[in-house]
């Protein structure tokens, strides 16, 4: 499968590295400038015609543009080129109202997913997002337990930042009762680049705490499977 990534600032580089190391996807990328105005009336000035090749060459576009106006424009380009679209929520401050943005993206006709964080992406049924979510999204661990300790662990699906592979490696030797909490801490220590604390504008905890809870639950499930 052909995957195109739009990078911006610190966002996108670790996903690119993880995809290269842990998949056979054909990967390409472009970059949009880090500093963007709050409102963009001319999105074609930021994603220029010379960069539009990536939409034609991709089955799935992953956009870290993190800007409402650019995101709508990217969705429109995906529709023209018959590409699916994955939009990481990342920092909630870049969208004023998530439900409104989801509706506007949907109005373009694009097949898309918009998880709050990349490690919240579940199983998808569309061709490109489905193939991607087989490998990356909500983590899935496979553990072997002996004498109440985790003696081996594999991330069969990882958060696309690579945190789940790190958790699987470092969790070996942990006591079963401590493994879920340890998995949560390890996901944050990786380090997780998602914001921390509480976002009062969006009325939700920030992504680093979500990532910790997701890895904790994934490890709990893996431990249950061993019994």
Secondary structure, 3 states (H helix, E strand, C coil): CEEEEEEECCECHHHHHHHHHHCCCEEEEEEECCCCCCCCCCHHHCCCHHHCHHHHCCCEEEECCCCHHHHHHHHHHHHHHCCEEEECCCCHHHCCCHHHHHHHHHHCCCCEECCCCHHHCCCCCCHHHHHHHCCECCCEEEEEEECCEEEEEEEEEECCCCHHHHHHHHCCCCEHHHHHHHHHHHHHHCCCCCCCCEECCCCEECHHHHHHHHHHHHHHHHHHHCC
